[in-house]
Amino acid sequence: MEILIKGLRFLVTQDDDRRILRDKDILIKEGIIEKVGNLSESADEIIDGRDLVAIPG
């Protein structure tokens, strides 16, 4: 199953700079994050992320 979360208000990263990204999408396949960015893929389920924050963990 693929899930696409579109337009996350904030996406908190765990990179060395601990960046916080805005208005990004996450594509999840079989429970694993496959892609992050401004995505045009389709998915089995699409979630509106405009009022959501994604954090690691």
C-alpha positions as CSV (number, residue, x, y, z in Angstrom):
1,M,0.0,0.0,0.0
2,E,1.2,3.5,-0.8
3,I,0.3,6.6,1.2
4,L,1.0,10.1,0.1
5,I,0.9,13.0,2.6
6,K,0.6,16.2,0.6
7,G,1.7,19.7,1.6
8,L,2.8,19.1,5.2
9,R,2.9,22.4,7.0
10,F,6.2,21.4,8.7
11,L,8.5,18.4,8.3
12,V,11.1,18.1,11.0
13,T,14.3,16.3,9.9
14,Q,17.1,14.5,11.7
15,D,19.9,15.6,9.5
16,D,23.0,17.3,11.0
17,D,21.4,20.7,10.7
18,R,18.0,19.6,12.2
19,R,16.2,21.4,9.4
20,I,12.5,22.1,9.4
21,L,11.0,21.9,5.9
22,R,7.8,23.6,4.9
23,D,5.1,22.5,2.4
24,K,6.6,19.1,1.5
25,D,5.1,15.8,0.6
26,I,6.0,12.3,1.9
27,L,5.5,9.1,0.0
28,I,5.2,6.0,2.1
29,K,5.4,2.5,0.6
30,E,4.7,-0.6,2.7
31,G,5.3,1.5,5.9
32,I,8.7,2.9,4.7
33,I,9.3,6.5,3.7
34,E,10.4,6.3,0.0
35,K,10.5,10.0,-1.0
36,V,10.3,13.5,0.5
37,G,9.9,16.7,-1.5
38,N,7.4,18.3,-3.9
39,L,6.0,15.0,-5.3
40,S,3.6,14.4,-8.2
41,E,3.2,10.7,-7.6
42,S,-0.2,9.1,-7.0
43,A,-0.9,6.7,-4.2
44,D,-3.6,4.3,-2.8
45,E,-4.4,6.9,-0.1
46,I,-3.7,10.6,-0.2
47,I,-3.7,12.6,3.0
48,D,-4.1,16.4,3.2
49,G,-1.1,17.5,5.3
50,R,-1.7,21.3,5.3
51,D,-2.5,21.3,9.0
52,L,0.0,18.6,10.0
53,V,3.5,18.4,11.3
54,A,5.7,15.3,10.7
55,I,8.4,14.5,13.2
56,P,10.8,11.6,13.4
57,G,10.0,8.7,15.5
